[in-house]
Amino acid sequence: MKKLLALAVIAGGVLFVVKRNKDSKAEADLWREATAPTKPLGAVSTNGSSPAKASSSDAANN
Protein backbone atom coordinates (compact mmCIF):
# COMPACT_ATOMS: atom_id res chain seq x y z
CA MET A 1 0.00 0.00 0.00
CA LYS A 2 2.84 2.41 0.78
CA LYS A 3 4.38 1.71 -2.63
CA LEU A 4 1.14 2.65 -4.38
CA LEU A 5 0.88 5.86 -2.39
CA ALA A 6 4.50 6.75 -3.18
CA LEU A 7 3.90 6.00 -6.87
CA ALA A 8 0.80 8.20 -6.88
CA VAL A 9 2.72 11.05 -5.24
CA ILE A 10 5.54 10.78 -7.80
CA ALA A 11 3.09 10.62 -10.73
CA GLY A 12 1.24 13.66 -9.37
CA GLY A 13 4.50 15.57 -9.06
CA VAL A 14 5.51 14.73 -12.61
CA LEU A 15 2.11 15.78 -13.98
CA PHE A 16 2.30 19.02 -12.00
CA VAL A 17 5.71 19.86 -13.46
CA VAL A 18 4.62 19.02 -17.01
CA LYS A 19 1.48 21.17 -16.70
CA ARG A 20 3.47 24.04 -15.22
CA ASN A 21 6.00 23.94 -18.06
CA LYS A 22 3.22 23.83 -20.65
CA ASP A 23 1.46 26.82 -19.06
CA SER A 24 4.74 28.72 -18.89
CA LYS A 25 5.40 28.13 -22.59
CA ALA A 26 1.87 29.21 -23.52
CA GLU A 27 2.25 32.42 -21.50
CA ALA A 28 5.62 33.15 -23.12
CA ASP A 29 4.12 32.64 -26.59
CA LEU A 30 1.20 34.92 -25.77
CA TRP A 31 3.54 37.61 -24.42
CA ARG A 32 5.76 37.34 -27.51
CA GLU A 33 2.73 37.71 -29.79
CA ALA A 34 1.33 40.65 -27.81
CA THR A 35 4.60 42.58 -27.82
CA ALA A 36 5.66 41.83 -31.40
CA PRO A 37 5.94 44.85 -33.69
CA THR A 38 3.05 45.18 -36.10
CA LYS A 39 3.14 45.82 -39.82
CA PRO A 40 1.31 48.86 -41.23
CA LEU A 41 -2.12 47.90 -42.56
CA GLY A 42 -2.44 50.20 -45.55
CA ALA A 43 -5.04 52.87 -44.75
CA VAL A 44 -5.30 51.85 -41.10
CA SER A 45 -3.20 53.98 -38.80
CA THR A 46 -1.10 52.25 -36.15
CA ASN A 47 -0.81 55.33 -33.91
CA GLY A 48 -4.52 55.80 -33.24
CA SER A 49 -5.08 58.80 -35.51
CA SER A 50 -7.51 58.77 -38.40
CA PRO A 51 -6.14 58.10 -41.87
CA ALA A 52 -6.05 60.98 -44.33
CA LYS A 53 -9.39 61.73 -45.98
CA ALA A 54 -9.82 61.58 -49.76
CA SER A 55 -10.23 64.93 -51.48
CA SER A 56 -13.64 65.92 -52.84
CA SER A 57 -12.48 65.43 -56.45
CA ASP A 58 -11.51 61.84 -55.64
CA ALA A 59 -14.88 61.23 -54.03
CA ALA A 60 -16.67 62.57 -57.13
CA ASN A 61 -14.77 60.19 -59.39
CA ASN A 62 -15.83 57.13 -57.33
C-alpha positions as CSV (number, residue, x, y, z in Angstrom):
1,M,0.0,0.0,0.0
2,K,2.8,2.4,0.8
3,K,4.4,1.7,-2.6
4,L,1.1,2.7,-4.4
5,L,0.9,5.9,-2.4
6,A,4.5,6.7,-3.2
7,L,3.9,6.0,-6.9
8,A,0.8,8.2,-6.9
9,V,2.7,11.1,-5.2
10,I,5.5,10.8,-7.8
11,A,3.1,10.6,-10.7
12,G,1.2,13.7,-9.4
13,G,4.5,15.6,-9.1
14,V,5.5,14.7,-12.6
15,L,2.1,15.8,-14.0
16,F,2.3,19.0,-12.0
17,V,5.7,19.9,-13.5
18,V,4.6,19.0,-17.0
19,K,1.5,21.2,-16.7
20,R,3.5,24.0,-15.2
21,N,6.0,23.9,-18.1
22,K,3.2,23.8,-20.6
23,D,1.5,26.8,-19.1
24,S,4.7,28.7,-18.9
25,K,5.4,28.1,-22.6
26,A,1.9,29.2,-23.5
27,E,2.2,32.4,-21.5
28,A,5.6,33.2,-23.1
29,D,4.1,32.6,-26.6
30,L,1.2,34.9,-25.8
31,W,3.5,37.6,-24.4
32,R,5.8,37.3,-27.5
33,E,2.7,37.7,-29.8
34,A,1.3,40.6,-27.8
35,T,4.6,42.6,-27.8
36,A,5.7,41.8,-31.4
37,P,5.9,44.8,-33.7
38,T,3.0,45.2,-36.1
39,K,3.1,45.8,-39.8
40,P,1.3,48.9,-41.2
41,L,-2.1,47.9,-42.6
42,G,-2.4,50.2,-45.6
43,A,-5.0,52.9,-44.8
44,V,-5.3,51.9,-41.1
45,S,-3.2,54.0,-38.8
46,T,-1.1,52.2,-36.2
47,N,-0.8,55.3,-33.9
48,G,-4.5,55.8,-33.2
49,S,-5.1,58.8,-35.5
50,S,-7.5,58.8,-38.4
51,P,-6.1,58.1,-41.9
52,A,-6.1,61.0,-44.3
53,K,-9.4,61.7,-46.0
54,A,-9.8,61.6,-49.8
55,S,-10.2,64.9,-51.5
56,S,-13.6,65.9,-52.8
57,S,-12.5,65.4,-56.4
58,D,-11.5,61.8,-55.6
59,A,-14.9,61.2,-54.0
60,A,-16.7,62.6,-57.1
61,N,-14.8,60.2,-59.4
62,N,-15.8,57.1,-57.3
